[in-house]
Amino acid sequence: MGKEYTIQEALKLAIQAEKDSMDFYRKAASVTRNERARKVFELLANEEVGHLKSFFDHYKGKEFGDLAAFMESPPNKKNATYQALEKAIDEETHEQKALEIALKEEKACIEQYTLMVKDIIDPLVRGIFEKVVKETQGHYDMIEDEYMHVMTMVNKSDQDIYVRE
């Protein structure tokens, strides 16, 4: 059985997770040579900022300081996802690796938030988590499409063409 979170515990975890994701996507965008993949990472970083703001608005703790300073604070380099990206940067296929890492991270985020939302009583906060779960699923789908493109696989738009022809 999973852990039951208070609203503030769930928000604290979500704030840190969204900051870690934002930092990951910003770093991935900065090192990606593939223009299309870079744009995907930049878009994802900006969407994580939106999630972060939504959670921050309801969080009552003070350890993060103000939102602007927190968003500009250095990345948590002990975060496993960020470390995996750092390692991937040294490899020739870092766009591919970054996308693989992103897929795993987004899937884990969906699973964690889906579990958390079950125990959140406040309908406003529950609604925020439910919205973020849907948006994160959209991130997963976008990353998967870009991964297929980078790996020169058939993507969804191509699948439609092949099916109709």
C-alpha positions as CSV (number, residue, x, y, z in Angstrom):
1,M,0.0,0.0,0.0
2,G,1.2,3.5,-0.9
3,K,2.0,6.3,1.5
4,E,-0.8,8.7,2.3
5,Y,0.4,12.3,1.7
6,T,-0.8,15.5,3.3
7,I,-1.6,18.2,0.8
8,Q,1.6,20.1,1.8
9,E,3.8,17.0,1.6
10,A,2.4,16.2,-1.9
11,L,3.0,19.8,-3.0
12,K,6.5,19.8,-1.6
13,L,7.4,16.7,-3.5
14,A,5.7,17.9,-6.7
15,I,7.5,21.3,-6.5
16,Q,10.9,19.6,-6.2
17,A,10.1,17.1,-9.0
18,E,8.9,19.9,-11.3
19,K,12.1,22.0,-10.6
20,D,14.2,18.9,-11.3
21,S,12.4,18.3,-14.5
22,M,12.7,21.9,-15.6
23,D,16.4,21.9,-14.9
24,F,16.8,18.6,-16.8
25,Y,15.0,19.9,-19.9
26,R,16.9,23.2,-19.8
27,K,20.2,21.4,-19.7
28,A,19.1,18.9,-22.4
29,A,18.1,21.8,-24.6
30,S,21.4,23.6,-24.1
31,V,23.4,20.6,-25.3
32,T,21.2,19.2,-28.0
33,R,22.4,19.8,-31.6
34,N,19.2,18.5,-33.2
35,E,17.1,21.7,-33.7
36,R,13.8,19.8,-33.5
37,A,14.8,17.9,-30.3
38,R,16.0,21.2,-28.8
39,K,12.7,22.9,-29.4
40,V,10.9,19.9,-27.7
41,F,13.1,20.2,-24.7
42,E,12.6,24.0,-24.5
43,L,8.8,23.5,-24.7
44,L,8.9,20.9,-22.0
45,A,11.0,23.1,-19.7
46,N,8.5,25.9,-20.1
47,E,5.6,23.6,-19.4
48,E,7.4,22.4,-16.2
49,V,7.6,26.1,-15.1
50,G,3.8,26.2,-15.4
51,H,3.4,23.1,-13.3
52,L,5.8,24.5,-10.7
53,K,3.9,27.7,-10.4
54,S,0.6,25.9,-10.0
55,F,2.0,23.8,-7.1
56,F,3.9,26.8,-5.6
57,D,0.7,28.9,-5.4
58,H,-0.8,26.4,-2.9
59,Y,2.3,25.5,-0.9
60,K,2.6,27.0,2.6
61,G,6.2,26.0,3.4
62,K,9.0,28.5,3.2
63,E,12.1,26.4,2.5
64,F,12.1,27.1,-1.2
65,G,12.0,30.9,-0.7
66,D,10.2,32.9,-3.4
67,L,9.3,31.3,-6.7
68,A,11.6,33.4,-9.0
69,A,14.7,32.7,-6.8
70,F,13.8,29.0,-6.6
71,M,13.4,28.6,-10.3
72,E,16.8,30.3,-10.9
73,S,18.6,28.3,-8.2
74,P,21.2,25.8,-9.4
75,P,20.0,22.3,-10.4
76,N,20.1,19.5,-7.9
77,K,23.1,17.7,-9.3
78,K,22.5,14.8,-7.0
79,N,19.2,14.1,-8.7
80,A,19.6,10.7,-10.5
81,T,17.9,12.0,-13.7
82,Y,20.2,15.0,-13.9
83,Q,23.2,12.7,-13.3
84,A,22.1,10.4,-16.1
85,L,21.8,13.4,-18.5
86,E,25.3,14.6,-17.5
87,K,26.7,11.1,-18.3
88,A,24.8,11.0,-21.6
89,I,26.2,14.4,-22.7
90,D,29.6,12.7,-23.0
91,E,28.2,10.2,-25.5
92,E,27.7,10.7,-29.2
93,T,24.0,9.8,-29.0
94,H,23.0,12.2,-26.2
95,E,19.8,13.3,-27.8
96,Q,18.6,9.7,-27.9
97,K,19.7,9.1,-24.4
98,A,18.2,12.4,-23.1
99,L,14.9,11.4,-24.7
100,E,15.1,7.9,-23.2
101,I,15.8,9.4,-19.7
102,A,12.9,11.9,-20.2
103,L,10.5,9.1,-21.1
104,K,11.4,7.2,-17.9
105,E,11.1,10.4,-15.8
106,E,7.7,11.4,-17.3
107,K,6.3,7.9,-16.8
108,A,7.5,7.9,-13.2
109,C,5.9,11.3,-12.6
110,I,2.6,10.1,-14.0
111,E,2.6,7.1,-11.7
112,Q,3.6,9.1,-8.6
113,Y,1.1,11.9,-9.2
114,T,-1.7,9.4,-10.0
115,L,-1.0,7.7,-6.6
116,M,-0.9,11.0,-4.7
117,V,-4.1,12.3,-6.2
118,K,-6.1,9.4,-4.7
119,D,-5.3,10.7,-1.2
120,I,-5.8,14.4,-1.8
121,I,-9.1,15.7,-0.3
122,D,-8.9,19.3,-1.3
123,P,-10.7,19.5,-4.7
124,L,-8.7,22.5,-5.9
125,V,-5.4,20.8,-5.2
126,R,-6.6,17.4,-6.5
127,G,-7.7,19.2,-9.7
128,I,-4.2,20.7,-10.1
129,F,-2.6,17.2,-9.8
130,E,-5.1,15.7,-12.2
131,K,-4.4,18.4,-14.7
132,V,-0.7,17.9,-14.4
133,V,-1.1,14.1,-14.8
134,K,-2.9,14.8,-18.2
135,E,-0.3,17.3,-19.3
136,T,2.5,15.0,-18.2
137,Q,0.9,12.2,-20.4
138,G,1.0,14.7,-23.2
139,H,4.7,15.3,-22.5
140,Y,5.3,11.6,-22.6
141,D,3.6,11.3,-26.0
142,M,5.5,14.3,-27.4
143,I,8.9,12.8,-26.2
144,E,7.9,9.4,-27.6
145,D,7.2,11.0,-31.0
146,E,10.5,12.9,-30.9
147,Y,12.3,9.8,-29.9
148,M,10.9,7.9,-32.9
149,H,11.9,10.8,-35.1
150,V,15.5,10.9,-33.7
151,M,15.8,7.1,-34.1
152,T,14.4,7.5,-37.7
153,M,11.4,5.4,-36.8
154,V,8.0,6.0,-38.3
155,N,6.2,8.6,-36.2
156,K,2.4,9.0,-35.6
157,S,1.9,11.4,-38.5
158,D,3.7,9.0,-40.9
159,Q,1.7,6.1,-39.6
160,D,-1.5,7.9,-40.7
161,I,-0.1,8.3,-44.2
162,Y,0.9,4.7,-44.5
163,V,-2.4,3.4,-43.2
164,R,-4.4,5.5,-45.7
165,E,-2.3,4.6,-48.7
